[in-house]
Amino acid sequence: MTIVQGQIQPLKKLKEVLNQNGVTRFRSIGEIDRFIKTYESEKQEIPGHVESSVDAEIEEMQSALIACRQIYDDLRTKSLNGLHLKLRSLEVEQKQVLEKAGRNLLWRTICYPKTLYLSFRTSYLGNNLERIVKKKTRTAAKRVSEKNSTLESFLENKTKTISDRCEESYKELAATKEVVDGLYSVIAGAIGENSVVNELQKLSDNYYVFNDFSVDFDPPIYSKKENDRIFSIQIDHLLVCQSGIFVLETKNWSKHSIKNMDLRSPVKQIRRTGYALFVLLNSDSDFPDIELEHHHWADKKIPIKNIIVMTNAKPKEEFKHVKVLSLSELNGYIQYFDPIFSSKEVESIFRYLAKEGNRNS
């Protein structure tokens, strides 16, 4: 699988704006795309989901109540058994003392205080068993009562609870849809770029991809052909492989957008970027940082190929120095070219570009 470094630029912006608006349900572009496509069906499913959730809460409350009752019953049984055992012990002891007291007057005098005490204790326990047990189980009984009251109240208000929660879910879903609709262009770009990344990942592990690759130039690079000074470049996807470097600009445009004269030409944009990258990789001052194998003819050039990937509509026209491809054509076109670099050379180019990208991030 292709080695991928970096996150696509629209996704960074998208996550930032979504978080600012309190939308945290999405973990990927795919989830946002599914939300857009299934919004109406998700809205219709809200009552069923809410009712199932409420029923699950009721089951959980019932289970908790049963557990509390079990704890209470066990504690009551244990307390009652303990008191009965104590009562029998007192009765046995009282009988033994009475037997001693019956021997003569001296023993009767000696045993009299204990006889009174044991008689009182036996009588007290016998007459107050329930009260003592109730005291020992008071906390457990209170928990049972509280959980039972909560359950009864919840059951009594079940219909209203479902209605209120449905209304809350509708509002939350509508608010999320409003935020997503407001970010349509960013989301469309992110969906397009994400689909390109997914396609590139189908290549083997001797392909390297930089997402949202950017470099600043100081001094700027001068383009004589365009009479333009290039201070920085930003590339949607930069692919490094044995056949060279591919600069990929992704556009998720409709047919209407392609014909729109007000939109900036992606061809001119990618040519400018490709030229600056060519100068960066092939200039004499920076070239020693890239370890290329010696060729007996001369120093080798690192070729740059410019690709505009159209993930929606695609123009019929072809353009100089730029290849316009649909998503399904992308990998086939990349793999068409013969390898001119070894794996070691590709790794060296990759490391150099990673350093340049990190230096300017």
N, C-alpha and C positions, 0 to 999 in steps of 0.2 A: 504494500500500500504506500502511496505517496507520503512523503514526510512534509507535514504542514506546520508552518510557523506563523503565529500572529492571528488576530481576529479581524474579520471583515469590518471595514469602517462604518457602514450603515448600521451594523448590529451594535457597535459601541454607542453610537448616538441614540439608537432606538432604546436600548436598555436604560440609558441615562434619562431620557424623556419619560419613559414609562414609569420609572421609579419616582420621578418628580411628581407624577400624577397619581401616585399610589397604586399603580397596576403592577402586581408582583406574581401573577399567575403563570406568566410565560417564561419558559426556560430555554426556548429555542425558536428560530425562525419558523421551523415546521409547525410548532404549536400555534404561532400567530396566524400562519397561513390556514391551518385547519379551523381556527376560530372564525376567520372571515368567511370561509366556505360553509360552516355549519352553524352560524349565528342563529338563524331562524329556528332550526331544529332544536338547538340547545335551549332556546327560549321556551319552546313548546314542552320540553322535557322537565322544566323546572318544577311544576306541581308534583309530578311523580317522584322526582329526586328528593324534594322537601318532605313529602309524606313518608318515604322510605327512611329518611334520616330521623324524622320524629318517631317513627315506629321503633327504630333501632335504639333511640334514647329511652323509650318506654321499656323496652326489653332490658336495657342496661340498668334502669332504675328498679325494675322488678327483681332482677338478679341480685342487685345490691341489697334490696329489702329482704329477700330470702336469706342472704348471707348474714345480715344483721339479726334476723329472727333466730337463725341457727345458733349464732353466738349467744344470744339472750337465753335461748332454751337450754343450751349446754351449761351456761353459767348458773341458771336457776336450778337445774338438776343437780349440779355439783354442790351448790350451796345447800340445797334441801337434804341431799344425802349426807353431807357433813354434819348438819344440825341433828338429823335423826341418829347418826352415829354418836354424836355427843350426848344426846338425850339418853340413849341406851346405856352409855358409859356411866352417866350420872345415876341412872336407876339401879345399875349393878352396884355401884359404890354405896348408894343409899341403903340398899339391902344388906350389904356387908356391915355397915356401921350399925344398923338396927339390930343385927344379930349379936354384935359385940355388946350393945347397950342392954340387951336382954339377959346378960349373964348375972349381973347383980347391980346394986345401987351405985357402987363406985364407978362402974363402967358407964352406967346410964348418965351419971353426972359428967364424966369425962367426954362422952360422945354427944352430949346435948347440943353444944354450939354447932358442931359439924352437921348434926342431923337437921338442925334448922336451916343451915346454909344450903345443904344439898336439896332439902325439900323446896326451898325458895327457887333455887336454880332450875330444878326439874319442872316446877310449876310454871316458872317464867318462860322457859323454852317451849314447853308444851302449849302454852296459851298464846305465844307470840311468834310462832314459826313463820307465818306468812309475812308479818311485818318485818322481821329480820331479813328474810329472803328478799323482800321488796327493796330494802335498803341496800343490800349487797348488789342487786341487779339494777339499781336506779339509772346509772349511766347508760348501760346497754339498752334498757327499756326506752330511755329518752331518744337514743339513736333510731330505734325501730319506729317510734312515734313520729319523729321528724321526717324520716324517709317515707313513711306511709303517707304523711300529710302532703309531702312534695309530690308524690306519685298521684295521689287523688286530685290535687290541684292541677297537675299537668294533664291528667286524663279529662278533667272537667273542661279545660280550656284548649283541648287538642285542636279543634276546628279553627279557633282564632289564632292559635300559634302557627298553624300551617299557613293560614291566610297572611299573617304578618310577615312570616319568613319568605313567602313567595313574593310579596311586594318588595321586600328588601333585596331579594335576589334579582328581581326584574330591574330595579334601580341600579344595582351594581353592574349587571350585565350591560345595561344601556349606557352607563358611564364609561365602561371599558370600550364599548363599540364607538362611542364618541371620540375617545382618545385615539383609538386605532384609525378611525376615519380621518382624523386630523393629521395623521402621520402616513397617509396613503403613499406619497411619493417615496418617503424613506423606507417604508415597508416593502414597496415594490422593488426598490433597489436592493434591499437586503435579501429578499426572496431570490432575486436574480443572481446575486453574487453567491448566495449559499448553494444554489443549484450548480453553479460552476465549480465551487469547491468540492461538492459531492461527486461531480463528474471527474474532476482531476484526481480524486482519491482512488479512483479505479485503476490508475496507472501503477506501475511497480515501484519498489522502494528505492530505486536509483533516480527518482524524480523528486525535486524539492520545490515547494511552493511557499512564497511569502505572501501573506494577505496584508493589504493596506501598507505596502512598502513605500516609505518616503525618505527623501534625502534633500538636505539644504546644501547649496553651493556658495562658497565664499573664497575667492571671488566667483561671481556668476559665470555660467557658460554662455559664450556668445554664439548664436546661430546666424551665420552670414546669409544663408539662404532666406531666412525669415526676417533678418535684421532685428533679432530679438535677443534679449539677455534673460537667461533662464536662472532664476534664483533658487528654485526648488521644484521637485517633481513628486507626484503621489500616484502610485500604481495600485489598481484594485487587486491584481494577482500577478506575481512575478514568478515564472516557472524556470527553474534551472535544471538542465538535463544534458545528456551526452551529445545531443545535436545542437546545443547552444542555449540562448536565453529567449524566452517568449514573454513579451509584455502583453498582458490581457486586460482589456477594458470591458466591463460588463454593462450592457444596457438592456433593461427590461421594458422596452418601449413598444407602444402600440403602432399600428400603421399610421394613425393620425399624428403621433409624435414624430415619426420618421419624416413626415412631410412638413412638419412645423418649422417655418423659416426662422423663428425666434430662438429655437434651441441651438446651443453651441455645437459645432461640428465635432463629433468624437474622433473623426479621422485626423483633423488638424491637431487635436489634443494629443492623440497617441503618437503621432509623428514627432511632435515636440518632445514628448517624454522619451520616446525611443532614441532620439538623437542624443539627448543629455545622458542617457544611460550608456550609450555606445561610447561617448567621450570619457565617461567615468571609468569604464572597464578597459578601455584600450589606450588611454593616455600613457605616455612614457613615465610620468612621475608616479603614478599609482600602480602601474603594471607589475613591478617586482613583488608587490604584496600578494599577487596571485601566482601560485606555483604551477605553471604550465610546462609540459614536457617539451624539450628542445626539438625543433624540426630543422633539418639540415639546409632547407631553403632560406628560412627567415623566421622571425618571431610570428607566432600564430595570432590570428585575430579572433576575438569572441563575437560571433554574429548575434544580432538582435533581430527578432522577428515580431512584428506588431500584429496583434489579433484583437478585433472587436467581436465579442461574443454577444449575440442577440438572443436572449432567452424568451422573447415573445415573437414579435414580427421581425422580418429581415428584409432589407432593401434588395432589389434585383441587380442593382448596379455593382460594379467592381471598382476598386480604387487603387491608386499607385502606392506601393510600399506598405499597404495595410490589407490584411485579409479579414473579411467579414464572414463569420461563421455562425451557424445555429448551434445550439448546445449538442445536438446529436452528431454534428460534424467535427467537434472540437478534438477529441482524443485521436481520431483517425488521422487528422491533419498533423497533429503533433508527432505521432509515431511514424509518419510518412518519411521524415528526414533521416538520413543516415547519421550514425554517431561519428563525431569528430574529436570527442574528448574521452579520456579514460575516466573510470569511476573516481580515481584519486584527484584528477583535475576538476571534476564536477564538485567534489567536496571542498576543494580549495576555493573555487568561485563562490560556493555557498557560504563558506565561513567569512570570506571578504565582504560579501553583501550583508550578511548578518551583522558584522562589525559596523559597517557604514550605516545601516538602518538604526542600530542601537545608539550610535554616536549622535544621530540627528533626532532621536525620539524624545 
